[in-house]
Amino acid sequence: MKIHLLGCGTPTSDAERFGSSYVVEIDGQYIMFDCGPSTTSKLVKAGLRPTWVDYLFFTHHHFDHDVDYPCFLLSRWNESIGQENDLQVFGPTLTEQLTHRLMDEEQGAFAHDWIARINHPLSLNAHTSRGGTLPRKPPVTHAKDVGPGKIFSGSSWEVSAAPADHVQPWLDSLAYRLDTEEGSVVVTGDTAPCDSVVELVKDADVLISLCTYIQEEIEGTPEADFMCGSETVAEMAQAAGVEKLVITHQAHVLDQPGKTERALGDIASIYDGTVVWGRELMSVDV
């Protein structure tokens, strides 16, 4: 089992990291968590293809976690030859509504695109040249709003969710746990340290968690109340007994000289497992 880190940043655009997205590869299946800025492009740069991803789980609907969703949907459909599995999408409240508003034939913001492509001879020729057959099928996406608990079981894996403490009541947020025979992975999304996420992480092999700032620099600010810093992420990982901590969602200031080392020092003073400082297009073995 392998984790592909596609987006390791925040809502602030940066040359090194921007937004959130991760793909877990297991037994020839590709499971995506979040779809932030340029996810589709990063997916291809990582040597993967949109058509390989059959499952997408959203942690929440801030733009740095979902803004590339329409691009991914259309690219996956456009590259298909009509024999791929339907895409299944899960996420907190707004997931169904967002999908409908993007792709619905009558009301979808991008319906004009796929309607033209299933009718115009130029697009039909491109489709058949790739091995597709006619008539060309419209895109099909099965989106479902979900909450805490068991979410979905695949052929050799299962995903469950727990509440994450972020920007409620304006947006619901979930953390996800993927359990397989090869190991377990937890994706926190954006969250403050909270008991529900610690419980979800218990004895997992890998925790993919945000660490946005150095703890000392955010004490007394909203960032300390609604996000994880370099000490609170370590406390959460240590309390859960996770084997490997993958740090993501770093603010760009943490890439400045000395800042990364300081953050890693904070983490190592509390957490005694393996720490990976996540960077975009990095792969992590489970």
C-alpha positions as CSV (number, residue, x, y, z in Angstrom):
1,M,0.0,0.0,0.0
2,K,1.3,3.4,-1.0
3,I,0.2,7.0,-0.3
4,H,0.7,9.6,-3.0
5,L,0.9,13.2,-1.6
6,L,-0.5,15.5,-4.2
7,G,-1.4,18.6,-2.3
8,C,0.4,19.5,0.9
9,G,-0.4,23.2,1.3
10,T,-3.0,25.7,2.6
11,P,-5.4,28.1,0.8
12,T,-2.4,30.5,0.3
13,S,-1.0,29.9,-3.2
14,D,2.7,28.9,-3.1
15,A,5.2,27.5,-5.6
16,E,6.0,24.5,-3.4
17,R,2.6,23.6,-2.0
18,F,-1.0,24.6,-2.5
19,G,-4.2,22.9,-1.2
20,S,-4.8,19.3,-0.1
21,S,-5.1,16.0,-1.9
22,Y,-3.9,12.5,-1.3
23,V,-4.3,9.2,-3.1
24,V,-3.9,5.8,-1.4
25,E,-3.0,3.0,-3.8
26,I,-4.0,-0.5,-2.7
27,D,-4.4,-3.7,-4.7
28,G,-4.6,-1.8,-8.0
29,Q,-7.3,0.5,-6.6
30,Y,-6.8,4.3,-6.1
31,I,-8.7,6.1,-3.4
32,M,-8.5,9.9,-3.3
33,F,-9.0,12.1,-0.3
34,D,-9.8,15.8,-1.1
35,C,-9.3,17.5,-4.5
36,G,-7.7,20.9,-3.9
37,P,-6.0,23.2,-6.4
38,S,-4.4,21.5,-9.4
39,T,-5.1,18.0,-8.1
40,T,-5.7,16.6,-11.6
41,S,-2.4,18.0,-12.9
42,K,-0.5,16.8,-9.8
43,L,-2.1,13.3,-10.2
44,V,-0.7,13.0,-13.7
45,K,2.7,14.3,-12.6
46,A,2.7,11.6,-10.0
47,G,2.4,9.0,-12.7
48,L,-1.3,8.3,-12.1
49,R,-4.4,8.9,-14.3
50,P,-7.8,10.4,-13.4
51,T,-9.6,7.3,-14.8
52,W,-7.8,5.1,-12.2
53,V,-9.5,6.8,-9.3
54,D,-12.9,5.3,-8.5
55,Y,-13.4,6.7,-5.1
56,L,-13.2,10.3,-3.7
57,F,-13.7,11.3,-0.1
58,F,-14.0,15.0,0.9
59,T,-13.0,16.0,4.4
60,H,-14.8,19.4,4.1
61,H,-15.7,22.0,1.4
62,H,-13.2,24.8,1.8
63,F,-11.8,25.6,-1.7
64,D,-8.3,24.4,-0.9
65,H,-9.8,20.9,-0.5
66,D,-12.3,20.8,-3.4
67,V,-11.7,23.5,-6.0
68,D,-10.3,21.1,-8.6
69,Y,-13.3,18.8,-8.3
70,P,-14.9,20.0,-11.6
71,C,-11.6,19.6,-13.5
72,F,-11.2,16.1,-12.1
73,L,-14.7,15.1,-12.9
74,L,-14.5,16.3,-16.5
75,S,-11.0,15.0,-17.1
76,R,-11.8,11.6,-15.8
77,W,-14.9,11.4,-17.9
78,N,-13.3,12.9,-21.0
79,E,-10.4,10.4,-20.9
80,S,-12.7,7.4,-20.3
81,I,-13.7,5.0,-23.1
82,G,-17.0,4.1,-21.4
83,Q,-15.8,0.9,-19.7
84,E,-14.5,2.4,-16.5
85,N,-16.3,2.2,-13.1
86,D,-18.7,5.0,-12.2
87,L,-17.0,7.4,-9.8
88,Q,-18.3,7.3,-6.2
89,V,-17.9,10.4,-4.1
90,F,-18.4,10.8,-0.4
91,G,-18.2,13.8,1.9
92,P,-20.0,15.9,4.5
93,T,-23.0,18.1,3.8
94,L,-22.8,19.9,0.4
95,T,-21.2,17.1,-1.4
96,E,-24.4,16.0,-3.2
97,Q,-25.4,19.7,-3.9
98,L,-21.9,20.6,-5.2
99,T,-21.9,17.6,-7.6
100,H,-25.4,18.4,-8.9
101,R,-24.5,22.1,-9.4
102,L,-21.5,21.1,-11.4
103,M,-22.7,18.3,-13.6
104,D,-26.5,18.2,-13.8
105,E,-27.8,18.3,-17.3
106,E,-30.2,21.1,-16.6
107,Q,-28.5,23.1,-13.9
108,G,-24.9,22.0,-13.9
109,A,-22.3,24.8,-14.4
110,F,-20.3,22.5,-16.7
111,A,-23.1,20.7,-18.4
112,H,-22.5,22.8,-21.6
113,D,-19.1,21.1,-21.9
114,W,-20.1,17.5,-21.7
115,I,-23.2,18.0,-23.7
116,A,-21.1,19.4,-26.6
117,R,-18.7,16.5,-26.3
118,I,-21.3,13.8,-26.6
119,N,-22.7,15.4,-29.7
120,H,-20.1,17.2,-31.8
121,P,-18.2,15.0,-34.4
122,L,-14.8,16.5,-33.3
123,S,-15.2,15.2,-29.8
124,L,-16.8,12.0,-30.9
125,N,-13.8,11.3,-33.1
126,A,-11.4,11.9,-30.3
127,H,-13.5,9.5,-28.1
128,T,-13.5,6.7,-30.7
129,S,-9.8,7.3,-31.4
130,R,-9.1,6.4,-27.8
131,G,-11.1,3.2,-28.1
132,G,-14.5,4.5,-27.0
133,T,-17.7,3.4,-28.6
134,L,-20.8,5.4,-29.7
135,P,-23.2,6.7,-28.6
136,R,-20.9,8.4,-26.0
137,K,-22.3,8.2,-22.5
138,P,-22.8,11.2,-20.3
139,P,-20.8,11.4,-17.1
140,V,-22.1,9.5,-14.1
141,T,-21.1,10.4,-10.6
142,H,-22.6,8.9,-7.5
143,A,-22.2,11.5,-4.8
144,K,-23.4,11.0,-1.2
145,D,-23.4,13.2,1.9
146,V,-22.1,11.2,4.8
147,G,-21.5,11.6,8.5
148,P,-19.5,9.8,11.3
149,G,-19.4,6.0,11.2
150,K,-18.8,3.4,8.6
151,I,-18.8,5.0,5.2
152,F,-18.0,2.4,2.5
153,S,-16.4,-1.1,2.1
154,G,-14.4,-2.0,-1.0
155,S,-13.1,-5.4,-2.0
156,S,-10.2,-5.3,0.5
157,W,-10.7,-2.1,2.4
158,E,-13.1,-0.1,4.5
159,V,-13.5,3.6,5.2
160,S,-15.0,5.1,8.4
161,A,-15.2,8.7,9.5
162,A,-15.3,10.8,12.7
163,P,-16.1,14.4,13.3
164,A,-13.2,16.9,12.9
165,D,-13.3,20.2,14.8
166,H,-12.7,23.0,12.3
167,V,-15.2,25.7,11.3
168,Q,-18.6,24.4,12.4
169,P,-21.4,25.4,12.1
170,W,-20.6,26.9,8.8
171,L,-19.0,23.8,7.3
172,D,-19.1,20.2,8.5
173,S,-15.7,18.5,8.7
174,L,-14.7,14.8,8.8
175,A,-11.6,12.8,9.3
176,Y,-11.3,9.4,7.6
177,R,-9.8,6.1,8.4
178,L,-8.9,3.6,5.7
179,D,-8.5,0.0,7.1
180,T,-6.9,-2.8,4.9
181,E,-5.1,-6.0,5.5
182,E,-1.9,-4.2,4.6
183,G,-2.4,-1.5,7.2
184,S,-4.4,1.5,8.2
185,V,-4.3,5.2,7.2
186,V,-6.0,8.2,8.8
187,V,-6.5,11.5,7.0
188,T,-7.5,14.3,9.4
189,G,-8.4,17.0,7.0
190,D,-8.4,20.3,8.8
191,T,-9.0,20.0,12.5
192,A,-8.1,21.2,16.0
193,P,-6.9,18.5,18.3
194,C,-10.0,16.6,19.4
195,D,-11.0,13.4,21.1
196,S,-13.0,12.1,18.2
197,V,-10.0,12.3,15.8
198,V,-7.6,10.7,18.4
199,E,-10.1,7.8,18.8
200,L,-10.3,7.4,15.0
201,V,-6.5,7.3,14.8
202,K,-6.0,4.7,17.6
203,D,-3.2,2.2,16.6
204,A,-3.2,3.3,13.0
205,D,-0.1,2.7,10.9
206,V,-0.1,6.1,9.3
207,L,-1.6,9.5,10.2
208,I,-1.7,12.2,7.6
209,S,-2.2,15.4,9.5
210,L,-2.1,19.1,9.1
211,C,0.6,21.0,11.0
212,T,0.1,24.6,9.8
213,Y,2.4,26.6,12.1
214,I,5.0,26.4,14.9
215,Q,3.0,26.1,18.1
216,E,4.6,28.9,20.0
217,E,3.9,31.4,17.2
218,I,0.2,30.8,17.2
219,E,-0.6,30.6,20.9
220,G,-3.5,32.9,21.8
221,T,-4.7,33.1,18.2
222,P,-7.7,31.4,16.4
223,E,-5.1,29.2,14.5
224,A,-4.4,27.5,17.9
225,D,-8.1,26.9,18.5
226,F,-9.1,25.5,15.2
227,M,-6.0,24.0,13.6
228,C,-3.0,21.8,14.7
229,G,0.4,23.3,15.3
230,S,3.8,21.6,15.8
231,E,3.1,20.5,19.4
232,T,-0.6,19.7,19.2
233,V,-0.2,17.4,16.2
234,A,2.5,15.6,18.0
235,E,0.3,15.2,21.1
236,M,-2.5,13.8,19.0
237,A,-0.3,11.3,17.3
238,Q,1.4,10.2,20.5
239,A,-2.0,9.8,22.3
240,A,-3.3,7.7,19.5
241,G,-0.2,5.4,19.3
242,V,0.2,5.8,15.6
243,E,3.4,4.4,14.0
244,K,4.1,7.0,11.3
245,L,3.1,10.7,11.2
246,V,3.0,12.4,7.8
247,I,3.0,16.2,8.1
248,T,1.0,18.1,5.5
249,H,-1.0,21.4,5.2
250,Q,2.1,23.4,6.2
251,A,1.9,27.1,5.8
252,H,4.5,28.4,3.4
253,V,6.4,30.1,6.3
254,L,7.4,26.6,7.5
255,D,9.6,26.1,4.4
256,Q,11.8,29.1,5.4
257,P,15.3,28.3,6.7
258,G,15.2,27.0,10.2
259,K,11.4,26.8,10.4
260,T,11.1,23.2,9.2
261,E,13.8,22.1,11.6
262,R,12.2,23.9,14.5
263,A,8.8,22.3,13.8
264,L,10.3,18.9,13.5
265,G,12.1,19.5,16.8
266,D,8.8,20.3,18.5
267,I,7.2,17.2,17.1
268,A,10.2,14.9,18.1
269,S,10.1,16.2,21.7
270,I,6.6,14.8,22.1
271,Y,6.0,12.1,19.5
272,D,8.3,9.0,19.4
273,G,7.2,7.5,16.1
274,T,8.5,8.1,12.6
275,V,7.9,11.5,11.1
276,V,7.7,12.4,7.4
277,W,7.7,16.0,6.3
278,G,5.3,15.8,3.5
279,R,6.1,17.4,0.1
280,E,4.0,17.4,-3.0
281,L,4.5,14.4,-5.4
282,M,6.1,12.5,-2.6
283,S,5.1,8.8,-2.1
284,V,5.0,7.2,1.3
285,D,4.9,3.4,1.9
286,V,2.6,2.1,4.6
